[in-house]
Amino acid sequence: MNERFLNLVTTKLIMERQLLEGELEVVLNDAKLSLEEKVEKTTCLLKDIAVLINGVGLWENYNRPQQAQGETINNEENTEQDGDTE
């Protein structure tokens, strides 16, 4: 897969998580919210953050074999080149 595409997806997931974490901080510090509202918003945000954290982990695991495969191809090419020079 295209390296740029992989980085864009990773960055988007991380940014979404950071936005939700910022929103959570605002909710936790909002004195105007009732306890019930604060609990409801906090639990919803935590669920969304957990989904994104799992998504980032899944995305990284999905890409790891492809990156390793690319490294294997590069190593094989280097081995072939080394064999040619001997």
PyMOL Python script that loads the backbone (N, CA, C, O; Angstrom):
from pymol import cmd

cmd.read_pdbstr("""\
ATOM      1  N   MET A   1       0.834  -1.178   0.000  1.00  0.00           N
ATOM      2  CA  MET A   1       0.000   0.000   0.000  1.00  0.00           C
ATOM      3  C   MET A   1       0.881   1.244   0.000  1.00  0.00           C
ATOM      4  O   MET A   1       2.050   1.202   0.386  1.00  0.00           O
ATOM      5  N   ASN A   2       0.314   2.307  -0.425  1.00  0.00           N
ATOM      6  CA  ASN A   2       1.010   3.575  -0.485  1.00  0.00           C
ATOM      7  C   ASN A   2       1.324   4.074   0.930  1.00  0.00           C
ATOM      8  O   ASN A   2       0.430   4.163   1.770  1.00  0.00           O
ATOM      9  N   GLU A   3       2.584   4.395   1.188  1.00  0.00           N
ATOM     10  CA  GLU A   3       3.026   4.872   2.505  1.00  0.00           C
ATOM     11  C   GLU A   3       2.272   6.136   2.928  1.00  0.00           C
ATOM     12  O   GLU A   3       1.920   6.292   4.098  1.00  0.00           O
ATOM     13  N   ARG A   4       2.031   7.023   1.985  1.00  0.00           N
ATOM     14  CA  ARG A   4       1.325   8.269   2.290  1.00  0.00           C
ATOM     15  C   ARG A   4      -0.098   7.980   2.766  1.00  0.00           C
ATOM     16  O   ARG A   4      -0.576   8.593   3.720  1.00  0.00           O
ATOM     17  N   PHE A   5      -0.763   7.053   2.100  1.00  0.00           N
ATOM     18  CA  PHE A   5      -2.122   6.669   2.487  1.00  0.00           C
ATOM     19  C   PHE A   5      -2.134   6.103   3.906  1.00  0.00           C
ATOM     20  O   PHE A   5      -2.990   6.462   4.715  1.00  0.00           O
ATOM     21  N   LEU A   6      -1.187   5.224   4.202  1.00  0.00           N
ATOM     22  CA  LEU A   6      -1.112   4.623   5.539  1.00  0.00           C
ATOM     23  C   LEU A   6      -0.920   5.706   6.599  1.00  0.00           C
ATOM     24  O   LEU A   6      -1.562   5.671   7.649  1.00  0.00           O
ATOM     25  N   ASN A   7      -0.047   6.655   6.328  1.00  0.00           N
ATOM     26  CA  ASN A   7       0.209   7.734   7.281  1.00  0.00           C
ATOM     27  C   ASN A   7      -1.005   8.642   7.446  1.00  0.00           C
ATOM     28  O   ASN A   7      -1.286   9.100   8.553  1.00  0.00           O
ATOM     29  N   LEU A   8      -1.721   8.905   6.365  1.00  0.00           N
ATOM     30  CA  LEU A   8      -2.918   9.752   6.449  1.00  0.00           C
ATOM     31  C   LEU A   8      -3.996   9.116   7.320  1.00  0.00           C
ATOM     32  O   LEU A   8      -4.616   9.794   8.140  1.00  0.00           O
ATOM     33  N   VAL A   9      -4.218   7.830   7.146  1.00  0.00           N
ATOM     34  CA  VAL A   9      -5.234   7.144   7.953  1.00  0.00           C
ATOM     35  C   VAL A   9      -4.819   7.137   9.418  1.00  0.00           C
ATOM     36  O   VAL A   9      -5.637   7.410  10.295  1.00  0.00           O
ATOM     37  N   THR A  10      -3.562   6.827   9.687  1.00  0.00           N
ATOM     38  CA  THR A  10      -3.061   6.820  11.064  1.00  0.00           C
ATOM     39  C   THR A  10      -3.218   8.191  11.696  1.00  0.00           C
ATOM     40  O   THR A  10      -3.689   8.303  12.828  1.00  0.00           O
ATOM     41  N   THR A  11      -2.832   9.227  10.979  1.00  0.00           N
ATOM     42  CA  THR A  11      -2.928  10.593  11.488  1.00  0.00           C
ATOM     43  C   THR A  11      -4.376  10.981  11.755  1.00  0.00           C
ATOM     44  O   THR A  11      -4.670  11.617  12.767  1.00  0.00           O
ATOM     45  N   LYS A  12      -5.276  10.606  10.862  1.00  0.00           N
ATOM     46  CA  LYS A  12      -6.700  10.931  11.041  1.00  0.00           C
ATOM     47  C   LYS A  12      -7.252  10.266  12.295  1.00  0.00           C
ATOM     48  O   LYS A  12      -7.977  10.900  13.063  1.00  0.00           O
ATOM     49  N   LEU A  13      -6.919   9.007  12.509  1.00  0.00           N
ATOM     50  CA  LEU A  13      -7.392   8.299  13.701  1.00  0.00           C
ATOM     51  C   LEU A  13      -6.851   8.939  14.975  1.00  0.00           C
ATOM     52  O   LEU A  13      -7.583   9.109  15.950  1.00  0.00           O
ATOM     53  N   ILE A  14      -5.578   9.288  14.964  1.00  0.00           N
ATOM     54  CA  ILE A  14      -4.963   9.901  16.139  1.00  0.00           C
ATOM     55  C   ILE A  14      -5.575  11.272  16.408  1.00  0.00           C
ATOM     56  O   ILE A  14      -5.832  11.620  17.561  1.00  0.00           O
ATOM     57  N   MET A  15      -5.807  12.048  15.361  1.00  0.00           N
ATOM     58  CA  MET A  15      -6.409  13.380  15.532  1.00  0.00           C
ATOM     59  C   MET A  15      -7.818  13.275  16.096  1.00  0.00           C
ATOM     60  O   MET A  15      -8.191  14.047  16.980  1.00  0.00           O
ATOM     61  N   GLU A  16      -8.595  12.340  15.600  1.00  0.00           N
ATOM     62  CA  GLU A  16      -9.956  12.156  16.113  1.00  0.00           C
ATOM     63  C   GLU A  16      -9.925  11.799  17.596  1.00  0.00           C
ATOM     64  O   GLU A  16     -10.732  12.297  18.382  1.00  0.00           O
ATOM     65  N   ARG A  17      -8.985  10.931  17.969  1.00  0.00           N
ATOM     66  CA  ARG A  17      -8.856  10.556  19.382  1.00  0.00           C
ATOM     67  C   ARG A  17      -8.493  11.769  20.232  1.00  0.00           C
ATOM     68  O   ARG A  17      -9.064  11.970  21.304  1.00  0.00           O
ATOM     69  N   GLN A  18      -7.554  12.570  19.760  1.00  0.00           N
ATOM     70  CA  GLN A  18      -7.143  13.756  20.514  1.00  0.00           C
ATOM     71  C   GLN A  18      -8.285  14.762  20.649  1.00  0.00           C
ATOM     72  O   GLN A  18      -8.434  15.397  21.694  1.00  0.00           O
ATOM     73  N   LEU A  19      -9.082  14.907  19.607  1.00  0.00           N
ATOM     74  CA  LEU A  19     -10.245  15.799  19.692  1.00  0.00           C
ATOM     75  C   LEU A  19     -11.238  15.313  20.735  1.00  0.00           C
ATOM     76  O   LEU A  19     -11.766  16.106  21.515  1.00  0.00           O
ATOM     77  N   LEU A  20     -11.493  14.016  20.749  1.00  0.00           N
ATOM     78  CA  LEU A  20     -12.412  13.459  21.744  1.00  0.00           C
ATOM     79  C   LEU A  20     -11.855  13.598  23.161  1.00  0.00           C
ATOM     80  O   LEU A  20     -12.599  13.865  24.104  1.00  0.00           O
ATOM     81  N   GLU A  21     -10.538  13.414  23.303  1.00  0.00           N
ATOM     82  CA  GLU A  21      -9.931  13.572  24.620  1.00  0.00           C
ATOM     83  C   GLU A  21     -10.042  15.027  25.095  1.00  0.00           C
ATOM     84  O   GLU A  21     -10.262  15.283  26.279  1.00  0.00           O
ATOM     85  N   GLY A  22      -9.889  15.971  24.166  1.00  0.00           N
ATOM     86  CA  GLY A  22     -10.071  17.379  24.511  1.00  0.00           C
ATOM     87  C   GLY A  22     -11.502  17.682  24.913  1.00  0.00           C
ATOM     88  O   GLY A  22     -11.755  18.433  25.856  1.00  0.00           O
ATOM     89  N   GLU A  23     -12.432  17.087  24.183  1.00  0.00           N
ATOM     90  CA  GLU A  23     -13.853  17.255  24.504  1.00  0.00           C
ATOM     91  C   GLU A  23     -14.169  16.660  25.878  1.00  0.00           C
ATOM     92  O   GLU A  23     -14.956  17.224  26.639  1.00  0.00           O
ATOM     93  N   LEU A  24     -13.554  15.526  26.187  1.00  0.00           N
ATOM     94  CA  LEU A  24     -13.744  14.898  27.493  1.00  0.00           C
ATOM     95  C   LEU A  24     -13.231  15.809  28.604  1.00  0.00           C
ATOM     96  O   LEU A  24     -13.878  15.953  29.642  1.00  0.00           O
ATOM     97  N   GLU A  25     -12.089  16.412  28.389  1.00  0.00           N
ATOM     98  CA  GLU A  25     -11.526  17.326  29.386  1.00  0.00           C
ATOM     99  C   GLU A  25     -12.464  18.505  29.637  1.00  0.00           C
ATOM    100  O   GLU A  25     -12.643  18.935  30.777  1.00  0.00           O
ATOM    101  N   VAL A  26     -13.058  19.022  28.567  1.00  0.00           N
ATOM    102  CA  VAL A  26     -14.008  20.132  28.706  1.00  0.00           C
ATOM    103  C   VAL A  26     -15.211  19.695  29.527  1.00  0.00           C
ATOM    104  O   VAL A  26     -15.651  20.415  30.423  1.00  0.00           O
ATOM    105  N   VAL A  27     -15.738  18.524  29.226  1.00  0.00           N
ATOM    106  CA  VAL A  27     -16.907  18.019  29.962  1.00  0.00           C
ATOM    107  C   VAL A  27     -16.565  17.834  31.436  1.00  0.00           C
ATOM    108  O   VAL A  27     -17.342  18.216  32.310  1.00  0.00           O
ATOM    109  N   LEU A  28     -15.409  17.251  31.710  1.00  0.00           N
ATOM    110  CA  LEU A  28     -15.036  17.001  33.101  1.00  0.00           C
ATOM    111  C   LEU A  28     -14.869  18.295  33.892  1.00  0.00           C
ATOM    112  O   LEU A  28     -15.116  18.319  35.097  1.00  0.00           O
ATOM    113  N   ASN A  29     -14.454  19.361  33.230  1.00  0.00           N
ATOM    114  CA  ASN A  29     -14.218  20.633  33.912  1.00  0.00           C
ATOM    115  C   ASN A  29     -15.397  21.604  33.833  1.00  0.00           C
ATOM    116  O   ASN A  29     -15.314  22.715  34.357  1.00  0.00           O
ATOM    117  N   ASP A  30     -16.482  21.206  33.191  1.00  0.00           N
ATOM    118  CA  ASP A  30     -17.635  22.086  33.025  1.00  0.00           C
ATOM    119  C   ASP A  30     -18.512  22.064  34.279  1.00  0.00           C
ATOM    120  O   ASP A  30     -19.222  21.094  34.547  1.00  0.00           O
ATOM    121  N   ALA A  31     -18.443  23.146  35.028  1.00  0.00           N
ATOM    122  CA  ALA A  31     -19.210  23.238  36.274  1.00  0.00           C
ATOM    123  C   ALA A  31     -20.698  23.459  36.017  1.00  0.00           C
ATOM    124  O   ALA A  31     -21.518  23.268  36.915  1.00  0.00           O
ATOM    125  N   LYS A  32     -21.050  23.863  34.792  1.00  0.00           N
ATOM    126  CA  LYS A  32     -22.454  24.151  34.467  1.00  0.00           C
ATOM    127  C   LYS A  32     -23.267  22.877  34.233  1.00  0.00           C
ATOM    128  O   LYS A  32     -24.494  22.901  34.331  1.00  0.00           O
ATOM    129  N   LEU A  33     -22.602  21.779  33.929  1.00  0.00           N
ATOM    130  CA  LEU A  33     -23.309  20.525  33.658  1.00  0.00           C
ATOM    131  C   LEU A  33     -23.762  19.872  34.954  1.00  0.00           C
ATOM    132  O   LEU A  33     -23.059  19.891  35.964  1.00  0.00           O
ATOM    133  N   SER A  34     -24.948  19.296  34.896  1.00  0.00           N
ATOM    134  CA  SER A  34     -25.414  18.532  36.059  1.00  0.00           C
ATOM    135  C   SER A  34     -24.614  17.237  36.148  1.00  0.00           C
ATOM    136  O   SER A  34     -23.963  16.832  35.185  1.00  0.00           O
ATOM    137  N   LEU A  35     -24.668  16.610  37.275  1.00  0.00           N
ATOM    138  CA  LEU A  35     -23.938  15.355  37.477  1.00  0.00           C
ATOM    139  C   LEU A  35     -24.393  14.299  36.462  1.00  0.00           C
ATOM    140  O   LEU A  35     -23.575  13.566  35.907  1.00  0.00           O
ATOM    141  N   GLU A  36     -25.699  14.235  36.230  1.00  0.00           N
ATOM    142  CA  GLU A  36     -26.235  13.257  35.269  1.00  0.00           C
ATOM    143  C   GLU A  36     -25.732  13.523  33.856  1.00  0.00           C
ATOM    144  O   GLU A  36     -25.352  12.596  33.139  1.00  0.00           O
ATOM    145  N   GLU A  37     -25.731  14.802  33.457  1.00  0.00           N
ATOM    146  CA  GLU A  37     -25.233  15.158  32.128  1.00  0.00           C
ATOM    147  C   GLU A  37     -23.747  14.825  31.993  1.00  0.00           C
ATOM    148  O   GLU A  37     -23.299  14.312  30.967  1.00  0.00           O
ATOM    149  N   LYS A  38     -23.001  15.127  33.047  1.00  0.00           N
ATOM    150  CA  LYS A  38     -21.565  14.886  33.031  1.00  0.00           C
ATOM    151  C   LYS A  38     -21.275  13.386  32.913  1.00  0.00           C
ATOM    152  O   LYS A  38     -20.394  12.976  32.156  1.00  0.00           O
ATOM    153  N   VAL A  39     -22.014  12.583  33.659  1.00  0.00           N
ATOM    154  CA  VAL A  39     -21.834  11.127  33.603  1.00  0.00           C
ATOM    155  C   VAL A  39     -22.180  10.607  32.213  1.00  0.00           C
ATOM    156  O   VAL A  39     -21.443   9.798  31.650  1.00  0.00           O
ATOM    157  N   GLU A  40     -23.290  11.065  31.661  1.00  0.00           N
ATOM    158  CA  GLU A  40     -23.736  10.606  30.341  1.00  0.00           C
ATOM    159  C   GLU A  40     -22.727  10.982  29.254  1.00  0.00           C
ATOM    160  O   GLU A  40     -22.330  10.140  28.447  1.00  0.00           O
ATOM    161  N   LYS A  41     -22.323  12.231  29.241  1.00  0.00           N
ATOM    162  CA  LYS A  41     -21.372  12.688  28.220  1.00  0.00           C
ATOM    163  C   LYS A  41     -20.012  12.004  28.381  1.00  0.00           C
ATOM    164  O   LYS A  41     -19.376  11.635  27.393  1.00  0.00           O
ATOM    165  N   THR A  42     -19.571  11.838  29.625  1.00  0.00           N
ATOM    166  CA  THR A  42     -18.276  11.196  29.882  1.00  0.00           C
ATOM    167  C   THR A  42     -18.279   9.757  29.404  1.00  0.00           C
ATOM    168  O   THR A  42     -17.331   9.327  28.748  1.00  0.00           O
ATOM    169  N   THR A  43     -19.316   9.008  29.717  1.00  0.00           N
ATOM    170  CA  THR A  43     -19.349   7.603  29.299  1.00  0.00           C
ATOM    171  C   THR A  43     -19.417   7.473  27.776  1.00  0.00           C
ATOM    172  O   THR A  43     -18.786   6.591  27.193  1.00  0.00           O
ATOM    173  N   CYS A  44     -20.184   8.354  27.142  1.00  0.00           N
ATOM    174  CA  CYS A  44     -20.261   8.323  25.671  1.00  0.00           C
ATOM    175  C   CYS A  44     -18.904   8.639  25.050  1.00  0.00           C
ATOM    176  O   CYS A  44     -18.468   7.961  24.119  1.00  0.00           O
ATOM    177  N   LEU A  45     -18.240   9.667  25.567  1.00  0.00           N
ATOM    178  CA  LEU A  45     -16.927  10.037  25.043  1.00  0.00           C
ATOM    179  C   LEU A  45     -15.904   8.926  25.278  1.00  0.00           C
ATOM    180  O   LEU A  45     -15.087   8.633  24.404  1.00  0.00           O
ATOM    181  N   LEU A  46     -15.951   8.314  26.452  1.00  0.00           N
ATOM    182  CA  LEU A  46     -15.010   7.225  26.744  1.00  0.00           C
ATOM    183  C   LEU A  46     -15.210   6.046  25.800  1.00  0.00           C
ATOM    184  O   LEU A  46     -14.244   5.421  25.363  1.00  0.00           O
ATOM    185  N   LYS A  47     -16.462   5.747  25.489  1.00  0.00           N
ATOM    186  CA  LYS A  47     -16.740   4.670  24.529  1.00  0.00           C
ATOM    187  C   LYS A  47     -16.179   5.017  23.154  1.00  0.00           C
ATOM    188  O   LYS A  47     -15.580   4.172  22.488  1.00  0.00           O
ATOM    189  N   ASP A  48     -16.375   6.263  22.733  1.00  0.00           N
ATOM    190  CA  ASP A  48     -15.857   6.696  21.432  1.00  0.00           C
ATOM    191  C   ASP A  48     -14.330   6.662  21.406  1.00  0.00           C
ATOM    192  O   ASP A  48     -13.728   6.251  20.414  1.00  0.00           O
ATOM    193  N   ILE A  49     -13.710   7.097  22.501  1.00  0.00           N
ATOM    194  CA  ILE A  49     -12.248   7.070  22.586  1.00  0.00           C
ATOM    195  C   ILE A  49     -11.737   5.630  22.544  1.00  0.00           C
ATOM    196  O   ILE A  49     -10.744   5.335  21.879  1.00  0.00           O
ATOM    197  N   ALA A  50     -12.421   4.743  23.255  1.00  0.00           N
ATOM    198  CA  ALA A  50     -12.012   3.335  23.257  1.00  0.00           C
ATOM    199  C   ALA A  50     -12.094   2.734  21.855  1.00  0.00           C
ATOM    200  O   ALA A  50     -11.223   1.961  21.457  1.00  0.00           O
ATOM    201  N   VAL A  51     -13.129   3.085  21.115  1.00  0.00           N
ATOM    202  CA  VAL A  51     -13.269   2.600  19.738  1.00  0.00           C
ATOM    203  C   VAL A  51     -12.105   3.082  18.893  1.00  0.00           C
ATOM    204  O   VAL A  51     -11.540   2.311  18.117  1.00  0.00           O
ATOM    205  N   LEU A  52     -11.741   4.347  19.035  1.00  0.00           N
ATOM    206  CA  LEU A  52     -10.628   4.891  18.255  1.00  0.00           C
ATOM    207  C   LEU A  52      -9.292   4.274  18.659  1.00  0.00           C
ATOM    208  O   LEU A  52      -8.459   3.985  17.800  1.00  0.00           O
ATOM    209  N   ILE A  53      -9.080   4.071  19.964  1.00  0.00           N
ATOM    210  CA  ILE A  53      -7.837   3.438  20.418  1.00  0.00           C
ATOM    211  C   ILE A  53      -7.732   2.034  19.831  1.00  0.00           C
ATOM    212  O   ILE A  53      -6.669   1.634  19.359  1.00  0.00           O
ATOM    213  N   ASN A  54      -8.827   1.292  19.861  1.00  0.00           N
ATOM    214  CA  ASN A  54      -8.823  -0.049  19.267  1.00  0.00           C
ATOM    215  C   ASN A  54      -8.623   0.025  17.759  1.00  0.00           C
ATOM    216  O   ASN A  54      -7.954  -0.827  17.173  1.00  0.00           O
ATOM    217  N   GLY A  55      -9.203   1.042  17.136  1.00  0.00           N
ATOM    218  CA  GLY A  55      -9.039   1.220  15.693  1.00  0.00           C
ATOM    219  C   GLY A  55      -7.595   1.499  15.316  1.00  0.00           C
ATOM    220  O   GLY A  55      -7.088   0.952  14.337  1.00  0.00           O
ATOM    221  N   VAL A  56      -6.929   2.351  16.091  1.00  0.00           N
ATOM    222  CA  VAL A  56      -5.513   2.648  15.833  1.00  0.00           C
ATOM    223  C   VAL A  56      -4.684   1.379  15.981  1.00  0.00           C
ATOM    224  O   VAL A  56      -3.826   1.089  15.147  1.00  0.00           O
ATOM    225  N   GLY A  57      -4.944   0.628  17.041  1.00  0.00           N
ATOM    226  CA  GLY A  57      -4.210  -0.623  17.251  1.00  0.00           C
ATOM    227  C   GLY A  57      -4.440  -1.618  16.125  1.00  0.00           C
ATOM    228  O   GLY A  57      -3.501  -2.255  15.648  1.00  0.00           O
ATOM    229  N   LEU A  58      -5.676  -1.745  15.709  1.00  0.00           N
ATOM    230  CA  LEU A  58      -6.009  -2.640  14.605  1.00  0.00           C
ATOM    231  C   LEU A  58      -5.329  -2.194  13.326  1.00  0.00           C
ATOM    232  O   LEU A  58      -4.768  -3.013  12.598  1.00  0.00           O
ATOM    233  N   TRP A  59      -5.376  -0.903  13.050  1.00  0.00           N
ATOM    234  CA  TRP A  59      -4.761  -0.343  11.841  1.00  0.00           C
ATOM    235  C   TRP A  59      -3.254  -0.597  11.835  1.00  0.00           C
ATOM    236  O   TRP A  59      -2.685  -0.986  10.816  1.00  0.00           O
ATOM    237  N   GLU A  60      -2.610  -0.370  13.000  1.00  0.00           N
ATOM    238  CA  GLU A  60      -1.167  -0.596  13.089  1.00  0.00           C
ATOM    239  C   GLU A  60      -0.831  -2.078  12.907  1.00  0.00           C
ATOM    240  O   GLU A  60       0.144  -2.420  12.237  1.00  0.00           O
ATOM    241  N   ASN A  61      -1.635  -2.948  13.499  1.00  0.00           N
ATOM    242  CA  ASN A  61      -1.396  -4.390  13.325  1.00  0.00           C
ATOM    243  C   ASN A  61      -1.639  -4.823  11.885  1.00  0.00           C
ATOM    244  O   ASN A  61      -0.938  -5.690  11.365  1.00  0.00           O
ATOM    245  N   TYR A  62      -2.612  -4.231  11.258  1.00  0.00           N
ATOM    246  CA  TYR A  62      -2.911  -4.559   9.860  1.00  0.00           C
ATOM    247  C   TYR A  62      -1.748  -4.155   8.960  1.00  0.00           C
ATOM    248  O   TYR A  62      -1.415  -4.861   8.009  1.00  0.00           O
ATOM    249  N   ASN A  63      -1.140  -3.025   9.263  1.00  0.00           N
ATOM    250  CA  ASN A  63      -0.059  -2.510   8.425  1.00  0.00           C
ATOM    251  C   ASN A  63       1.292  -3.130   8.746  1.00  0.00           C
ATOM    252  O   ASN A  63       2.175  -3.143   7.889  1.00  0.00           O
ATOM    253  N   ARG A  64       1.476  -3.639   9.945  1.00  0.00           N
ATOM    254  CA  ARG A  64       2.763  -4.207  10.338  1.00  0.00           C
ATOM    255  C   ARG A  64       3.203  -5.336   9.412  1.00  0.00           C
ATOM    256  O   ARG A  64       4.356  -5.338   8.980  1.00  0.00           O
ATOM    257  N   PRO A  65       2.328  -6.305   9.086  1.00  0.00           N
ATOM    258  CA  PRO A  65       2.763  -7.375   8.173  1.00  0.00           C
ATOM    259  C   PRO A  65       3.148  -6.832   6.796  1.00  0.00           C
ATOM    260  O   PRO A  65       4.075  -7.343   6.167  1.00  0.00           O
ATOM    261  N   GLN A  66       2.448  -5.807   6.329  1.00  0.00           N
ATOM    262  CA  GLN A  66       2.759  -5.242   5.017  1.00  0.00           C
ATOM    263  C   GLN A  66       4.094  -4.513   5.057  1.00  0.00           C
ATOM    264  O   GLN A  66       4.865  -4.575   4.099  1.00  0.00           O
ATOM    265  N   GLN A  67       4.369  -3.826   6.153  1.00  0.00           N
ATOM    266  CA  GLN A  67       5.643  -3.143   6.283  1.00  0.00           C
ATOM    267  C   GLN A  67       6.769  -4.170   6.388  1.00  0.00           C
ATOM    268  O   GLN A  67       7.831  -3.998   5.789  1.00  0.00           O
ATOM    269  N   ALA A  68       6.532  -5.234   7.148  1.00  0.00           N
ATOM    270  CA  ALA A  68       7.539  -6.281   7.280  1.00  0.00           C
ATOM    271  C   ALA A  68       7.779  -6.950   5.931  1.00  0.00           C
ATOM    272  O   ALA A  68       8.912  -7.297   5.598  1.00  0.00           O
ATOM    273  N   GLN A  69       6.716  -7.129   5.158  1.00  0.00           N
ATOM    274  CA  GLN A  69       6.856  -7.727   3.835  1.00  0.00           C
ATOM    275  C   GLN A  69       7.720  -6.830   2.956  1.00  0.00           C
ATOM    276  O   GLN A  69       8.556  -7.327   2.202  1.00  0.00           O
ATOM    277  N   GLY A  70       7.531  -5.531   3.042  1.00  0.00           N
ATOM    278  CA  GLY A  70       8.351  -4.595   2.286  1.00  0.00           C
ATOM    279  C   GLY A  70       9.803  -4.671   2.709  1.00  0.00           C
ATOM    280  O   GLY A  70      10.698  -4.589   1.867  1.00  0.00           O
ATOM    281  N   GLU A  71      10.055  -4.829   4.016  1.00  0.00           N
ATOM    282  CA  GLU A  71      11.415  -4.966   4.514  1.00  0.00           C
ATOM    283  C   GLU A  71      12.034  -6.260   4.020  1.00  0.00           C
ATOM    284  O   GLU A  71      13.220  -6.298   3.695  1.00  0.00           O
ATOM    285  N   THR A  72      11.237  -7.323   3.961  1.00  0.00           N
ATOM    286  CA  THR A  72      11.734  -8.612   3.479  1.00  0.00           C
ATOM    287  C   THR A  72      12.142  -8.494   2.024  1.00  0.00           C
ATOM    288  O   THR A  72      13.190  -9.002   1.624  1.00  0.00           O
ATOM    289  N   ILE A  73      11.326  -7.832   1.240  1.00  0.00           N
ATOM    290  CA  ILE A  73      11.643  -7.653  -0.181  1.00  0.00           C
ATOM    291  C   ILE A  73      12.937  -6.860  -0.316  1.00  0.00           C
ATOM    292  O   ILE A  73      13.801  -7.207  -1.122  1.00  0.00           O
ATOM    293  N   ASN A  74      13.072  -5.781   0.481  1.00  0.00           N
ATOM    294  CA  ASN A  74      14.288  -4.978   0.425  1.00  0.00           C
ATOM    295  C   ASN A  74      15.494  -5.795   0.855  1.00  0.00           C
ATOM    296  O   ASN A  74      16.560  -5.682   0.249  1.00  0.00           O
ATOM    297  N   ASN A  75      15.349  -6.622   1.895  1.00  0.00           N
ATOM    298  CA  ASN A  75      16.457  -7.453   2.356  1.00  0.00           C
ATOM    299  C   ASN A  75      16.847  -8.483   1.302  1.00  0.00           C
ATOM    300  O   ASN A  75      18.031  -8.757   1.108  1.00  0.00           O
ATOM    301  N   GLU A  76      15.853  -9.054   0.620  1.00  0.00           N
ATOM    302  CA  GLU A  76      16.139 -10.028  -0.433  1.00  0.00           C
ATOM    303  C   GLU A  76      16.878  -9.373  -1.582  1.00  0.00           C
ATOM    304  O   GLU A  76      17.791  -9.966  -2.156  1.00  0.00           O
ATOM    305  N   GLU A  77      16.481  -8.133  -1.925  1.00  0.00           N
ATOM    306  CA  GLU A  77      17.157  -7.421  -2.988  1.00  0.00           C
ATOM    307  C   GLU A  77      18.606  -7.126  -2.602  1.00  0.00           C
ATOM    308  O   GLU A  77      19.515  -7.245  -3.424  1.00  0.00           O
ATOM    309  N   ASN A  78      18.810  -6.739  -1.336  1.00  0.00           N
ATOM    310  CA  ASN A  78      20.175  -6.469  -0.865  1.00  0.00           C
ATOM    311  C   ASN A  78      21.011  -7.738  -0.850  1.00  0.00           C
ATOM    312  O   ASN A  78      22.198  -7.699  -1.173  1.00  0.00           O
ATOM    313  N   THR A  79      20.414  -8.859  -0.481  1.00  0.00           N
ATOM    314  CA  THR A  79      21.120 -10.141  -0.465  1.00  0.00           C
ATOM    315  C   THR A  79      21.515 -10.531  -1.871  1.00  0.00           C
ATOM    316  O   THR A  79      22.626 -11.009  -2.101  1.00  0.00           O
ATOM    317  N   GLU A  80      20.599 -10.328  -2.825  1.00  0.00           N
ATOM    318  CA  GLU A  80      20.910 -10.661  -4.211  1.00  0.00           C
ATOM    319  C   GLU A  80      22.037  -9.779  -4.716  1.00  0.00           C
ATOM    320  O   GLU A  80      22.924 -10.251  -5.427  1.00  0.00           O
ATOM    321  N   GLN A  81      22.011  -8.510  -4.359  1.00  0.00           N
ATOM    322  CA  GLN A  81      23.077  -7.602  -4.794  1.00  0.00           C
ATOM    323  C   GLN A  81      24.405  -8.000  -4.171  1.00  0.00           C
ATOM    324  O   GLN A  81      25.443  -7.956  -4.832  1.00  0.00           O
ATOM    325  N   ASP A  82      24.374  -8.392  -2.883  1.00  0.00           N
ATOM    326  CA  ASP A  82      25.603  -8.825  -2.215  1.00  0.00           C
ATOM    327  C   ASP A  82      26.150 -10.076  -2.873  1.00  0.00           C
ATOM    328  O   ASP A  82      27.362 -10.230  -3.022  1.00  0.00           O
ATOM    329  N   GLY A  83      25.254 -10.969  -3.267  1.00  0.00           N
ATOM    330  CA  GLY A  83      25.686 -12.205  -3.926  1.00  0.00           C
ATOM    331  C   GLY A  83      26.332 -11.943  -5.260  1.00  0.00           C
ATOM    332  O   GLY A  83      27.237 -12.671  -5.669  1.00  0.00           O
ATOM    333  N   ASP A  84      25.875 -10.901  -5.953  1.00  0.00           N
ATOM    334  CA  ASP A  84      26.426 -10.564  -7.264  1.00  0.00           C
ATOM    335  C   ASP A  84      27.832  -9.998  -7.161  1.00  0.00           C
ATOM    336  O   ASP A  84      28.631 -10.144  -8.086  1.00  0.00           O
ATOM    337  N   THR A  85      28.141  -9.348  -6.034  1.00  0.00           N
ATOM    338  CA  THR A  85      29.435  -8.701  -5.911  1.00  0.00           C
ATOM    339  C   THR A  85      30.532  -9.664  -5.496  1.00  0.00           C
ATOM    340  O   THR A  85      31.714  -9.356  -5.646  1.00  0.00           O
ATOM    341  N   GLU A  86      30.160 -10.817  -4.980  1.00  0.00           N
ATOM    342  CA  GLU A  86      31.181 -11.759  -4.514  1.00  0.00           C
ATOM    343  C   GLU A  86      31.777 -12.572  -5.628  1.00  0.00           C
ATOM    344  O   GLU A  86      32.649 -13.406  -5.386  1.00  0.00           O
TER     345      GLU A  86
END
""", "prot")
cmd.dss("prot")
cmd.show_as("cartoon", "prot")
cmd.util.cbc("prot")
cmd.orient("prot")
